[in-house]
Amino acid sequence: MVWEDDAKQGTAFTVVDRLGTIYVADAKNLRIMRWPKESTQGNINAGGNGDGGQSKQLYVPWGLSFDCQRNLYVDEFCNEGVRV
């Protein structure tokens, strides 16, 4: 796994799914990063488009969780909500 310079500055939470994919709540950069198993580079899974407001944007993603059907839940600190 390779971290971008800004990715390590705001990491709030990390979770690994049952396939070995790593998800990181990057709070400072307002996004969820995803690294498939054995990948050397991650990609933006959600957010990264600015600071909240629109439904596709995240505002300080703080926590991550999966349900039994592999839906990813994102807890947003500043929007006081949970997204699926």
Secondary structure, 3 states (H helix, E strand, C coil): CECCCCHHHCEEEEEECCCCCEEEEECCCCEEEEECCCCCECEEEEECCCCCCCCCCCCCEEEEEECCCCCEEEEECCCCEEEC
